[in-house]
Amino acid sequence: MAGREREVLELIATGMNNSAVARHLSLSPKTVRNYISSIFTKLRVADRSEAIVRARTVGLGLSGQLAGAVSH
């Protein structure tokens, strides 16, 4: 998975919504949606919750817990 996709996955695994991810990475919301679609395809998951489970299984989204520090 490419660097930006991994960053996006890490942030959604902390609980951030698309708008918060876009602000945090200085991307447009549309770009974040495109990254998320690509992530779903690569992980072969149907939705955000499945992607989060996969991410957390490999340790993403567990350290730092950015979601609590960033408004959704």
PQR file with spaces between the fields and no chain letter, atoms N, CA, C, O and H, PARSE charges and radii, in Angstrom:
ATOM       1  N    MET     1       0.860   -1.179    0.000 -0.4000 1.5000
ATOM       2  CA   MET     1       0.000    0.000    0.000 -0.0000 2.0000
ATOM       3  C    MET     1       0.897    1.231    0.000  0.5500 1.7000
ATOM       4  O    MET     1       1.880    1.293    0.739 -0.5500 1.4000
ATOM       5  N    ALA     2       0.555    2.201   -0.828 -0.4000 1.5000
ATOM       6  CA   ALA     2       1.335    3.428   -0.960 -0.0000 2.0000
ATOM       7  C    ALA     2       1.328    4.229    0.339  0.5500 1.7000
ATOM       8  O    ALA     2       0.455    4.042    1.187 -0.5500 1.4000
ATOM       9  H    ALA     2      -0.243    2.151   -1.429  0.4000 1.0000
ATOM      10  N    GLY     3       2.294    5.110    0.485 -0.4000 1.5000
ATOM      11  CA   GLY     3       2.461    5.895    1.711 -0.0000 2.0000
ATOM      12  C    GLY     3       1.237    6.693    2.111  0.5500 1.7000
ATOM      13  O    GLY     3       0.829    6.662    3.272 -0.5500 1.4000
ATOM      14  H    GLY     3       3.003    5.261   -0.204  0.4000 1.0000
ATOM      15  N    ARG     4       0.641    7.414    1.158 -0.4000 1.5000
ATOM      16  CA   ARG     4      -0.533    8.221    1.491 -0.0000 2.0000
ATOM      17  C    ARG     4      -1.718    7.345    1.874  0.5500 1.7000
ATOM      18  O    ARG     4      -2.464    7.675    2.796 -0.5500 1.4000
ATOM      19  H    ARG     4       0.973    7.439    0.215  0.4000 1.0000
ATOM      20  N    GLU     5      -1.893    6.235    1.172 -0.4000 1.5000
ATOM      21  CA   GLU     5      -2.989    5.324    1.516 -0.0000 2.0000
ATOM      22  C    GLU     5      -2.801    4.798    2.927  0.5500 1.7000
ATOM      23  O    GLU     5      -3.762    4.698    3.690 -0.5500 1.4000
ATOM      24  H    GLU     5      -1.287    5.967    0.423  0.4000 1.0000
ATOM      25  N    ARG     6      -1.578    4.465    3.275 -0.4000 1.5000
ATOM      26  CA   ARG     6      -1.306    3.966    4.623 -0.0000 2.0000
ATOM      27  C    ARG     6      -1.613    5.043    5.663  0.5500 1.7000
ATOM      28  O    ARG     6      -2.177    4.749    6.717 -0.5500 1.4000
ATOM      29  H    ARG     6      -0.798    4.546    2.655  0.4000 1.0000
ATOM      30  N    GLU     7      -1.241    6.289    5.366 -0.4000 1.5000
ATOM      31  CA   GLU     7      -1.548    7.391    6.284 -0.0000 2.0000
ATOM      32  C    GLU     7      -3.051    7.539    6.471  0.5500 1.7000
ATOM      33  O    GLU     7      -3.533    7.686    7.594 -0.5500 1.4000
ATOM      34  H    GLU     7      -0.782    6.528    4.510  0.4000 1.0000
ATOM      35  N    VAL     8      -3.786    7.500    5.371 -0.4000 1.5000
ATOM      36  CA   VAL     8      -5.247    7.624    5.437 -0.0000 2.0000
ATOM      37  C    VAL     8      -5.831    6.477    6.248  0.5500 1.7000
ATOM      38  O    VAL     8      -6.692    6.698    7.100 -0.5500 1.4000
ATOM      39  H    VAL     8      -3.395    7.380    4.458  0.4000 1.0000
ATOM      40  N    LEU     9      -5.377    5.261    5.996 -0.4000 1.5000
ATOM      41  CA   LEU     9      -5.872    4.102    6.739 -0.0000 2.0000
ATOM      42  C    LEU     9      -5.564    4.237    8.223  0.5500 1.7000
ATOM      43  O    LEU     9      -6.416    3.942    9.061 -0.5500 1.4000
ATOM      44  H    LEU     9      -4.678    5.081    5.304  0.4000 1.0000
ATOM      45  N    GLU    10      -4.370    4.674    8.554 -0.4000 1.5000
ATOM      46  CA   GLU    10      -3.986    4.880    9.952 -0.0000 2.0000
ATOM      47  C    GLU    10      -4.944    5.867   10.621  0.5500 1.7000
ATOM      48  O    GLU    10      -5.387    5.635   11.746 -0.5500 1.4000
ATOM      49  H    GLU    10      -3.678    4.914    7.874  0.4000 1.0000
ATOM      50  N    LEU    11      -5.258    6.945    9.946 -0.4000 1.5000
ATOM      51  CA   LEU    11      -6.125    7.964   10.535 -0.0000 2.0000
ATOM      52  C    LEU    11      -7.570    7.495   10.658  0.5500 1.7000
ATOM      53  O    LEU    11      -8.224    7.783   11.661 -0.5500 1.4000
ATOM      54  H    LEU    11      -4.898    7.134    9.033  0.4000 1.0000
ATOM      55  N    ILE    12      -8.083    6.774    9.654 -0.4000 1.5000
ATOM      56  CA   ILE    12      -9.464    6.295    9.817 -0.0000 2.0000
ATOM      57  C    ILE    12      -9.528    5.207   10.886  0.5500 1.7000
ATOM      58  O    ILE    12     -10.562    5.012   11.524 -0.5500 1.4000
ATOM      59  H    ILE    12      -7.552    6.540    8.839  0.4000 1.0000
ATOM      60  N    ALA    13      -8.412    4.502   11.076 -0.4000 1.5000
ATOM      61  CA   ALA    13      -8.388    3.474   12.122 -0.0000 2.0000
ATOM      62  C    ALA    13      -8.394    4.091   13.518  0.5500 1.7000
ATOM      63  O    ALA    13      -8.746    3.422   14.489 -0.5500 1.4000
ATOM      64  H    ALA    13      -7.571    4.661   10.558  0.4000 1.0000
ATOM      65  N    THR    14      -8.006    5.366   13.625 -0.4000 1.5000
ATOM      66  CA   THR    14      -8.085    6.050   14.922 -0.0000 2.0000
ATOM      67  C    THR    14      -9.485    6.594   15.176  0.5500 1.7000
ATOM      68  O    THR    14      -9.790    7.052   16.277 -0.5500 1.4000
ATOM      69  H    THR    14      -7.721    5.910   12.836  0.4000 1.0000
ATOM      70  N    GLY    15     -10.345    6.540   14.140 -0.4000 1.5000
ATOM      71  CA   GLY    15     -11.717    7.010   14.301 -0.0000 2.0000
ATOM      72  C    GLY    15     -12.029    8.310   13.600  0.5500 1.7000
ATOM      73  O    GLY    15     -13.144    8.819   13.709 -0.5500 1.4000
ATOM      74  H    GLY    15     -10.097    6.168   13.246  0.4000 1.0000
ATOM      75  N    MET    16     -11.056    8.863   12.875 -0.4000 1.5000
ATOM      76  CA   MET    16     -11.308   10.123   12.167 -0.0000 2.0000
ATOM      77  C    MET    16     -12.271    9.916   11.010  0.5500 1.7000
ATOM      78  O    MET    16     -12.242    8.885   10.339 -0.5500 1.4000
ATOM      79  H    MET    16     -10.150    8.449   12.787  0.4000 1.0000
ATOM      80  N    ASN    17     -13.118   10.903   10.786 -0.4000 1.5000
ATOM      81  CA   ASN    17     -13.980   10.867    9.610 -0.0000 2.0000
ATOM      82  C    ASN    17     -13.219   11.457    8.421  0.5500 1.7000
ATOM      83  O    ASN    17     -12.106   11.959    8.581 -0.5500 1.4000
ATOM      84  H    ASN    17     -13.142   11.740   11.332  0.4000 1.0000
ATOM      85  N    ASN    18     -13.814   11.395    7.241 -0.4000 1.5000
ATOM      86  CA   ASN    18     -13.129   11.844    6.027 -0.0000 2.0000
ATOM      87  C    ASN    18     -12.728   13.315    6.090  0.5500 1.7000
ATOM      88  O    ASN    18     -11.632   13.675    5.660 -0.5500 1.4000
ATOM      89  H    ASN    18     -14.718   10.988    7.112  0.4000 1.0000
ATOM      90  N    SER    19     -13.595   14.160    6.616 -0.4000 1.5000
ATOM      91  CA   SER    19     -13.289   15.590    6.694 -0.0000 2.0000
ATOM      92  C    SER    19     -12.085   15.854    7.590  0.5500 1.7000
ATOM      93  O    SER    19     -11.229   16.675    7.257 -0.5500 1.4000
ATOM      94  H    SER    19     -14.486   13.867    6.965  0.4000 1.0000
ATOM      95  N    ALA    20     -12.017   15.172    8.705 -0.4000 1.5000
ATOM      96  CA   ALA    20     -10.889   15.336    9.620 -0.0000 2.0000
ATOM      97  C    ALA    20      -9.600   14.826    8.988  0.5500 1.7000
ATOM      98  O    ALA    20      -8.550   15.450    9.141 -0.5500 1.4000
ATOM      99  H    ALA    20     -12.712   14.506    8.975  0.4000 1.0000
ATOM     100  N    VAL    21      -9.667   13.701    8.278 -0.4000 1.5000
ATOM     101  CA   VAL    21      -8.495   13.174    7.578 -0.0000 2.0000
ATOM     102  C    VAL    21      -8.022   14.185    6.544  0.5500 1.7000
ATOM     103  O    VAL    21      -6.825   14.451    6.434 -0.5500 1.4000
ATOM     104  H    VAL    21     -10.520   13.195    8.153  0.4000 1.0000
ATOM     105  N    ALA    22      -8.946   14.744    5.793 -0.4000 1.5000
ATOM     106  CA   ALA    22      -8.606   15.728    4.761 -0.0000 2.0000
ATOM     107  C    ALA    22      -7.905   16.941    5.383  0.5500 1.7000
ATOM     108  O    ALA    22      -6.883   17.399    4.872 -0.5500 1.4000
ATOM     109  H    ALA    22      -9.919   14.528    5.882  0.4000 1.0000
ATOM     110  N    ARG    23      -8.448   17.449    6.467 -0.4000 1.5000
ATOM     111  CA   ARG    23      -7.817   18.600    7.133 -0.0000 2.0000
ATOM     112  C    ARG    23      -6.440   18.236    7.659  0.5500 1.7000
ATOM     113  O    ARG    23      -5.486   18.994    7.486 -0.5500 1.4000
ATOM     114  H    ARG    23      -9.278   17.077    6.882  0.4000 1.0000
ATOM     115  N    HIS    24      -6.333   17.086    8.298 -0.4000 1.5000
ATOM     116  CA   HIS    24      -5.074   16.659    8.912 -0.0000 2.0000
ATOM     117  C    HIS    24      -3.963   16.489    7.875  0.5500 1.7000
ATOM     118  O    HIS    24      -2.809   16.826    8.139 -0.5500 1.4000
ATOM     119  H    HIS    24      -7.108   16.470    8.439  0.4000 1.0000
ATOM     120  N    LEU    25      -4.306   15.972    6.708 -0.4000 1.5000
ATOM     121  CA   LEU    25      -3.312   15.715    5.662 -0.0000 2.0000
ATOM     122  C    LEU    25      -3.263   16.819    4.598  0.5500 1.7000
ATOM     123  O    LEU    25      -2.525   16.711    3.618 -0.5500 1.4000
ATOM     124  H    LEU    25      -5.244   15.698    6.494  0.4000 1.0000
ATOM     125  N    SER    26      -4.043   17.868    4.796 -0.4000 1.5000
ATOM     126  CA   SER    26      -4.134   18.966    3.821 -0.0000 2.0000
ATOM     127  C    SER    26      -4.490   18.453    2.427  0.5500 1.7000
ATOM     128  O    SER    26      -3.845   18.796    1.437 -0.5500 1.4000
ATOM     129  H    SER    26      -4.642   17.956    5.592  0.4000 1.0000
ATOM     130  N    LEU    27      -5.525   17.629    2.376 -0.4000 1.5000
ATOM     131  CA   LEU    27      -6.040   17.078    1.125 -0.0000 2.0000
ATOM     132  C    LEU    27      -7.483   17.510    0.960  0.5500 1.7000
ATOM     133  O    LEU    27      -8.123   17.935    1.921 -0.5500 1.4000
ATOM     134  H    LEU    27      -6.049   17.350    3.181  0.4000 1.0000
ATOM     135  N    SER    28      -7.993   17.403   -0.247 -0.4000 1.5000
ATOM     136  CA   SER    28      -9.408   17.678   -0.450 -0.0000 2.0000
ATOM     137  C    SER    28     -10.213   16.464    0.012  0.5500 1.7000
ATOM     138  O    SER    28      -9.706   15.342   -0.025 -0.5500 1.4000
ATOM     139  H    SER    28      -7.473   17.058   -1.028  0.4000 1.0000
ATOM     140  N    PRO    29     -11.454   16.670    0.444 -0.5600 1.5000
ATOM     141  CA   PRO    29     -12.299   15.540    0.837  0.2800 2.0000
ATOM     142  C    PRO    29     -12.458   14.518   -0.303  0.5500 1.7000
ATOM     143  O    PRO    29     -12.519   13.315   -0.049 -0.5500 1.4000
ATOM     144  N    LYS    30     -12.524   14.985   -1.539 -0.4000 1.5000
ATOM     145  CA   LYS    30     -12.645   14.080   -2.693 -0.0000 2.0000
ATOM     146  C    LYS    30     -11.410   13.186   -2.811  0.5500 1.7000
ATOM     147  O    LYS    30     -11.535   11.997   -3.103 -0.5500 1.4000
ATOM     148  H    LYS    30     -12.475   15.962   -1.746  0.4000 1.0000
ATOM     149  N    THR    31     -10.237   13.739   -2.590 -0.4000 1.5000
ATOM     150  CA   THR    31      -9.001   12.947   -2.644 -0.0000 2.0000
ATOM     151  C    THR    31      -9.017   11.878   -1.556  0.5500 1.7000
ATOM     152  O    THR    31      -8.612   10.741   -1.795 -0.5500 1.4000
ATOM     153  H    THR    31     -10.136   14.705   -2.353  0.4000 1.0000
ATOM     154  N    VAL    32      -9.481   12.237   -0.371 -0.4000 1.5000
ATOM     155  CA   VAL    32      -9.572   11.260    0.725 -0.0000 2.0000
ATOM     156  C    VAL    32     -10.542   10.146    0.338  0.5500 1.7000
ATOM     157  O    VAL    32     -10.256    8.971    0.569 -0.5500 1.4000
ATOM     158  H    VAL    32      -9.811   13.161   -0.177  0.4000 1.0000
ATOM     159  N    ARG    33     -11.689   10.503   -0.249 -0.4000 1.5000
ATOM     160  CA   ARG    33     -12.649    9.469   -0.692 -0.0000 2.0000
ATOM     161  C    ARG    33     -12.004    8.538   -1.716  0.5500 1.7000
ATOM     162  O    ARG    33     -12.214    7.326   -1.677 -0.5500 1.4000
ATOM     163  H    ARG    33     -11.921   11.458   -0.437  0.4000 1.0000
ATOM     164  N    ASN    34     -11.221    9.104   -2.627 -0.4000 1.5000
ATOM     165  CA   ASN    34     -10.541    8.274   -3.621 -0.0000 2.0000
ATOM     166  C    ASN    34      -9.533    7.335   -2.970  0.5500 1.7000
ATOM     167  O    ASN    34      -9.454    6.161   -3.334 -0.5500 1.4000
ATOM     168  H    ASN    34     -11.050   10.089   -2.658  0.4000 1.0000
ATOM     169  N    TYR    35      -8.765    7.840   -2.014 -0.4000 1.5000
ATOM     170  CA   TYR    35      -7.824    6.977   -1.298 -0.0000 2.0000
ATOM     171  C    TYR    35      -8.559    5.856   -0.575  0.5500 1.7000
ATOM     172  O    TYR    35      -8.130    4.702   -0.607 -0.5500 1.4000
ATOM     173  H    TYR    35      -8.829    8.793   -1.719  0.4000 1.0000
ATOM     174  N    ILE    36      -9.661    6.195    0.073 -0.4000 1.5000
ATOM     175  CA   ILE    36     -10.411    5.185    0.824 -0.0000 2.0000
ATOM     176  C    ILE    36     -10.970    4.120   -0.112  0.5500 1.7000
ATOM     177  O    ILE    36     -10.934    2.935    0.218 -0.5500 1.4000
ATOM     178  H    ILE    36     -10.010    7.132    0.098  0.4000 1.0000
ATOM     179  N    SER    37     -11.480    4.514   -1.259 -0.4000 1.5000
ATOM     180  CA   SER    37     -11.965    3.530   -2.236 -0.0000 2.0000
ATOM     181  C    SER    37     -10.839    2.591   -2.665  0.5500 1.7000
ATOM     182  O    SER    37     -11.036    1.381   -2.782 -0.5500 1.4000
ATOM     183  H    SER    37     -11.509    5.477   -1.527  0.4000 1.0000
ATOM     184  N    SER    38      -9.676    3.156   -2.894 -0.4000 1.5000
ATOM     185  CA   SER    38      -8.518    2.352   -3.284 -0.0000 2.0000
ATOM     186  C    SER    38      -8.108    1.396   -2.163  0.5500 1.7000
ATOM     187  O    SER    38      -7.766    0.240   -2.414 -0.5500 1.4000
ATOM     188  H    SER    38      -9.516    4.139   -2.799  0.4000 1.0000
ATOM     189  N    ILE    39      -8.147    1.886   -0.943 -0.4000 1.5000
ATOM     190  CA   ILE    39      -7.816    1.052    0.219 -0.0000 2.0000
ATOM     191  C    ILE    39      -8.786   -0.121    0.320  0.5500 1.7000
ATOM     192  O    ILE    39      -8.360   -1.258    0.523 -0.5500 1.4000
ATOM     193  H    ILE    39      -8.425    2.824   -0.739  0.4000 1.0000
ATOM     194  N    PHE    40     -10.084    0.142    0.181 -0.4000 1.5000
ATOM     195  CA   PHE    40     -11.085   -0.922    0.252 -0.0000 2.0000
ATOM     196  C    PHE    40     -10.814   -1.990   -0.801  0.5500 1.7000
ATOM     197  O    PHE    40     -10.918   -3.185   -0.525 -0.5500 1.4000
ATOM     198  H    PHE    40     -10.430    1.066    0.016  0.4000 1.0000
ATOM     199  N    THR    41     -10.469   -1.556   -1.995 -0.4000 1.5000
ATOM     200  CA   THR    41     -10.181   -2.503   -3.078 -0.0000 2.0000
ATOM     201  C    THR    41      -8.948   -3.336   -2.751  0.5500 1.7000
ATOM     202  O    THR    41      -8.965   -4.559   -2.888 -0.5500 1.4000
ATOM     203  H    THR    41     -10.384   -0.586   -2.220  0.4000 1.0000
ATOM     204  N    LYS    42      -7.890   -2.678   -2.321 -0.4000 1.5000
ATOM     205  CA   LYS    42      -6.645   -3.397   -2.021 -0.0000 2.0000
ATOM     206  C    LYS    42      -6.793   -4.362   -0.853  0.5500 1.7000
ATOM     207  O    LYS    42      -6.214   -5.449   -0.859 -0.5500 1.4000
ATOM     208  H    LYS    42      -7.876   -1.685   -2.210  0.4000 1.0000
ATOM     209  N    LEU    43      -7.574   -3.959    0.154 -0.4000 1.5000
ATOM     210  CA   LEU    43      -7.775   -4.832    1.320 -0.0000 2.0000
ATOM     211  C    LEU    43      -8.889   -5.856    1.094  0.5500 1.7000
ATOM     212  O    LEU    43      -9.081   -6.771    1.895 -0.5500 1.4000
ATOM     213  H    LEU    43      -8.045   -3.076    0.159  0.4000 1.0000
ATOM     214  N    ARG    44      -9.620   -5.684   -0.015 -0.4000 1.5000
ATOM     215  CA   ARG    44     -10.762   -6.549   -0.321 -0.0000 2.0000
ATOM     216  C    ARG    44     -11.784   -6.546    0.803  0.5500 1.7000
ATOM     217  O    ARG    44     -12.223   -7.589    1.288 -0.5500 1.4000
ATOM     218  H    ARG    44      -9.464   -4.940   -0.665  0.4000 1.0000
ATOM     219  N    VAL    45     -12.149   -5.316    1.201 -0.4000 1.5000
ATOM     220  CA   VAL    45     -13.172   -5.134    2.234 -0.0000 2.0000
ATOM     221  C    VAL    45     -14.329   -4.355    1.635  0.5500 1.7000
ATOM     222  O    VAL    45     -14.170   -3.657    0.634 -0.5500 1.4000
ATOM     223  H    VAL    45     -11.792   -4.468    0.808  0.4000 1.0000
ATOM     224  N    ALA    46     -15.488   -4.480    2.252 -0.4000 1.5000
ATOM     225  CA   ALA    46     -16.694   -3.849    1.730 -0.0000 2.0000
ATOM     226  C    ALA    46     -16.971   -2.473    2.333  0.5500 1.7000
ATOM     227  O    ALA    46     -17.657   -1.652    1.723 -0.5500 1.4000
ATOM     228  H    ALA    46     -15.618   -5.048    3.065  0.4000 1.0000
ATOM     229  N    ASP    47     -16.440   -2.220    3.530 -0.4000 1.5000
ATOM     230  CA   ASP    47     -16.774   -0.956    4.177 -0.0000 2.0000
ATOM     231  C    ASP    47     -15.686   -0.515    5.154  0.5500 1.7000
ATOM     232  O    ASP    47     -14.697   -1.207    5.395 -0.5500 1.4000
ATOM     233  H    ASP    47     -15.883   -2.886    4.025  0.4000 1.0000
ATOM     234  N    ARG    48     -15.922    0.667    5.695 -0.4000 1.5000
ATOM     235  CA   ARG    48     -14.965    1.314    6.595 -0.0000 2.0000
ATOM     236  C    ARG    48     -14.677    0.467    7.840  0.5500 1.7000
ATOM     237  O    ARG    48     -13.527    0.353    8.263 -0.5500 1.4000
ATOM     238  H    ARG    48     -16.725    1.229    5.499  0.4000 1.0000
ATOM     239  N    SER    49     -15.712   -0.117    8.415 -0.4000 1.5000
ATOM     240  CA   SER    49     -15.496   -0.893    9.642 -0.0000 2.0000
ATOM     241  C    SER    49     -14.609   -2.108    9.397  0.5500 1.7000
ATOM     242  O    SER    49     -13.774   -2.441   10.237 -0.5500 1.4000
ATOM     243  H    SER    49     -16.647   -0.024    8.071  0.4000 1.0000
ATOM     244  N    GLU    50     -14.779   -2.770    8.263 -0.4000 1.5000
ATOM     245  CA   GLU    50     -13.905   -3.896    7.934 -0.0000 2.0000
ATOM     246  C    GLU    50     -12.461   -3.423    7.734  0.5500 1.7000
ATOM     247  O    GLU    50     -11.519   -4.095    8.156 -0.5500 1.4000
ATOM     248  H    GLU    50     -15.457   -2.499    7.580  0.4000 1.0000
ATOM     249  N    ALA    51     -12.295   -2.278    7.096 -0.4000 1.5000
ATOM     250  CA   ALA    51     -10.952   -1.730    6.874 -0.0000 2.0000
ATOM     251  C    ALA    51     -10.295   -1.389    8.212  0.5500 1.7000
ATOM     252  O    ALA    51      -9.101   -1.626    8.398 -0.5500 1.4000
ATOM     253  H    ALA    51     -13.059   -1.732    6.753  0.4000 1.0000
ATOM     254  N    ILE    52     -11.069   -0.838    9.134 -0.4000 1.5000
ATOM     255  CA   ILE    52     -10.537   -0.490   10.456 -0.0000 2.0000
ATOM     256  C    ILE    52     -10.112   -1.750   11.205  0.5500 1.7000
ATOM     257  O    ILE    52      -9.052   -1.775   11.831 -0.5500 1.4000
ATOM     258  H    ILE    52     -12.039   -0.646    8.983  0.4000 1.0000
ATOM     259  N    VAL    53     -10.925   -2.782   11.144 -0.4000 1.5000
ATOM     260  CA   VAL    53     -10.566   -4.044   11.808 -0.0000 2.0000
ATOM     261  C    VAL    53      -9.256   -4.570   11.242  0.5500 1.7000
ATOM     262  O    VAL    53      -8.368   -4.973   11.995 -0.5500 1.4000
ATOM     263  H    VAL    53     -11.786   -2.762   10.636  0.4000 1.0000
ATOM     264  N    ARG    54      -9.132   -4.568    9.916 -0.4000 1.5000
ATOM     265  CA   ARG    54      -7.897   -5.027    9.269 -0.0000 2.0000
ATOM     266  C    ARG    54      -6.699   -4.193    9.702  0.5500 1.7000
ATOM     267  O    ARG    54      -5.634   -4.726   10.014 -0.5500 1.4000
ATOM     268  H    ARG    54      -9.852   -4.241    9.304  0.4000 1.0000
ATOM     269  N    ALA    55      -6.890   -2.873    9.717 -0.4000 1.5000
ATOM     270  CA   ALA    55      -5.802   -1.971   10.098 -0.0000 2.0000
ATOM     271  C    ALA    55      -5.357   -2.214   11.526  0.5500 1.7000
ATOM     272  O    ALA    55      -4.160   -2.277   11.807 -0.5500 1.4000
ATOM     273  H    ALA    55      -7.755   -2.440    9.464  0.4000 1.0000
ATOM     274  N    ARG    56      -6.306   -2.350   12.419 -0.4000 1.5000
ATOM     275  CA   ARG    56      -5.964   -2.555   13.832 -0.0000 2.0000
ATOM     276  C    ARG    56      -5.322   -3.920   14.062  0.5500 1.7000
ATOM     277  O    ARG    56      -4.510   -4.078   14.973 -0.5500 1.4000
ATOM     278  H    ARG    56      -7.279   -2.299   12.191  0.4000 1.0000
ATOM     279  N    THR    57      -5.681   -4.897   13.247 -0.4000 1.5000
ATOM     280  CA   THR    57      -5.077   -6.228   13.350 -0.0000 2.0000
ATOM     281  C    THR    57      -3.566   -6.162   13.126  0.5500 1.7000
ATOM     282  O    THR    57      -2.807   -6.923   13.725 -0.5500 1.4000
ATOM     283  H    THR    57      -6.341   -4.768   12.508  0.4000 1.0000
ATOM     284  N    VAL    58      -3.140   -5.247   12.258 -0.4000 1.5000
ATOM     285  CA   VAL    58      -1.704   -5.110   11.993 -0.0000 2.0000
ATOM     286  C    VAL    58      -1.079   -3.954   12.776  0.5500 1.7000
ATOM     287  O    VAL    58       0.063   -3.574   12.517 -0.5500 1.4000
ATOM     288  H    VAL    58      -3.757   -4.628   11.771  0.4000 1.0000
ATOM     289  N    GLY    59      -1.825   -3.396   13.731 -0.4000 1.5000
ATOM     290  CA   GLY    59      -1.272   -2.398   14.632 -0.0000 2.0000
ATOM     291  C    GLY    59      -1.466   -0.946   14.237  0.5500 1.7000
ATOM     292  O    GLY    59      -0.948   -0.055   14.910 -0.5500 1.4000
ATOM     293  H    GLY    59      -2.753   -3.705   13.941  0.4000 1.0000
ATOM     294  N    LEU    60      -2.199   -0.684   13.163 -0.4000 1.5000
ATOM     295  CA   LEU    60      -2.448    0.703   12.771 -0.0000 2.0000
ATOM     296  C    LEU    60      -3.594    1.287   13.588  0.5500 1.7000
ATOM     297  O    LEU    60      -4.537    0.579   13.944 -0.5500 1.4000
ATOM     298  H    LEU    60      -2.620   -1.407   12.616  0.4000 1.0000
ATOM     299  N    GLY    61      -3.508    2.566   13.878 -0.4000 1.5000
ATOM     300  CA   GLY    61      -4.588    3.249   14.565 -0.0000 2.0000
ATOM     301  C    GLY    61      -4.634    3.025   16.057  0.5500 1.7000
ATOM     302  O    GLY    61      -5.543    3.506   16.732 -0.5500 1.4000
ATOM     303  H    GLY    61      -2.743    3.140   13.589  0.4000 1.0000
ATOM     304  N    LEU    62      -3.660    2.297   16.582 -0.4000 1.5000
ATOM     305  CA   LEU    62      -3.681    1.995   18.010 -0.0000 2.0000
ATOM     306  C    LEU    62      -2.788    2.926   18.815  0.5500 1.7000
ATOM     307  O    LEU    62      -3.103    3.237   19.964 -0.5500 1.4000
ATOM     308  H    LEU    62      -2.921    1.906   16.033  0.4000 1.0000
ATOM     309  N    SER    63      -1.684    3.374   18.238 -0.4000 1.5000
ATOM     310  CA   SER    63      -0.769    4.253   18.962 -0.0000 2.0000
ATOM     311  C    SER    63      -1.115    5.701   18.691  0.5500 1.7000
ATOM     312  O    SER    63      -1.475    6.060   17.570 -0.5500 1.4000
ATOM     313  H    SER    63      -1.427    3.121   17.305  0.4000 1.0000
ATOM     314  N    GLY    64      -1.012    6.511   19.686 -0.4000 1.5000
ATOM     315  CA   GLY    64      -1.270    7.928   19.519 -0.0000 2.0000
ATOM     316  C    GLY    64      -2.718    8.329   19.622  0.5500 1.7000
ATOM     317  O    GLY    64      -3.008    9.438   20.073 -0.5500 1.4000
ATOM     318  H    GLY    64      -0.720    6.220   20.597  0.4000 1.0000
ATOM     319  N    GLN    65      -3.642    7.476   19.224 -0.4000 1.5000
ATOM     320  CA   GLN    65      -5.071    7.764   19.273 -0.0000 2.0000
ATOM     321  C    GLN    65      -5.359    9.217   18.929  0.5500 1.7000
ATOM     322  O    GLN    65      -5.851    9.978   19.762 -0.5500 1.4000
ATOM     323  H    GLN    65      -3.407    6.576   18.858  0.4000 1.0000
ATOM     324  N    LEU    66      -5.049    9.591   17.700 -0.4000 1.5000
ATOM     325  CA   LEU    66      -5.245   10.954   17.224 -0.0000 2.0000
ATOM     326  C    LEU    66      -6.695   11.400   17.266  0.5500 1.7000
ATOM     327  O    LEU    66      -6.968   12.595   17.379 -0.5500 1.4000
ATOM     328  H    LEU    66      -4.649    8.973   17.023  0.4000 1.0000
ATOM     329  N    ALA    67      -7.613   10.478   17.179 -0.4000 1.5000
ATOM     330  CA   ALA    67      -9.023   10.851   17.090 -0.0000 2.0000
ATOM     331  C    ALA    67      -9.469   11.683   18.287  0.5500 1.7000
ATOM     332  O    ALA    67     -10.279   12.600   18.147 -0.5500 1.4000
ATOM     333  H    ALA    67      -7.390    9.508   17.087  0.4000 1.0000
ATOM     334  N    GLY    68      -8.942   11.364   19.452 -0.4000 1.5000
ATOM     335  CA   GLY    68      -9.335   12.119   20.630 -0.0000 2.0000
ATOM     336  C    GLY    68      -8.812   13.545   20.622  0.5500 1.7000
ATOM     337  O    GLY    68      -9.384   14.426   21.263 -0.5500 1.4000
ATOM     338  H    GLY    68      -8.284   10.619   19.566  0.4000 1.0000
ATOM     339  N    ALA    69      -7.734   13.769   19.901 -0.4000 1.5000
ATOM     340  CA   ALA    69      -7.112   15.089   19.861 -0.0000 2.0000
ATOM     341  C    ALA    69      -7.606   15.942   18.703  0.5500 1.7000
ATOM     342  O    ALA    69      -7.354   17.147   18.672 -0.5500 1.4000
ATOM     343  H    ALA    69      -7.269   13.053   19.380  0.4000 1.0000
ATOM     344  N    VAL    70      -8.309   15.331   17.748 -0.4000 1.5000
ATOM     345  CA   VAL    70      -8.746   16.052   16.562 -0.0000 2.0000
ATOM     346  C    VAL    70     -10.262   16.014   16.510  0.5500 1.7000
ATOM     347  O    VAL    70     -10.875   14.963   16.695 -0.5500 1.4000
ATOM     348  H    VAL    70      -8.514   14.353   17.774  0.4000 1.0000
ATOM     349  N    SER    71     -10.854   17.158   16.258 -0.4000 1.5000
ATOM     350  CA   SER    71     -12.311   17.177   16.162 -0.0000 2.0000
ATOM     351  C    SER    71     -12.765   16.454   14.914  0.5500 1.7000
ATOM     352  O    SER    71     -12.104   16.513   13.877 -0.5500 1.4000
ATOM     353  H    SER    71     -10.356   18.012   16.108  0.4000 1.0000
ATOM     354  N    HIS    72     -13.883   15.777   15.012 -0.4000 1.5000
ATOM     355  CA   HIS    72     -14.437   15.009   13.899 -0.0000 2.0000
ATOM     356  C    HIS    72     -15.314   15.936   13.129  0.5500 1.7000
ATOM     357  O    HIS    72     -15.910   15.535   12.130 -0.5500 1.4000
ATOM     358  H    HIS    72     -14.419   15.729   15.854  0.4000 1.0000
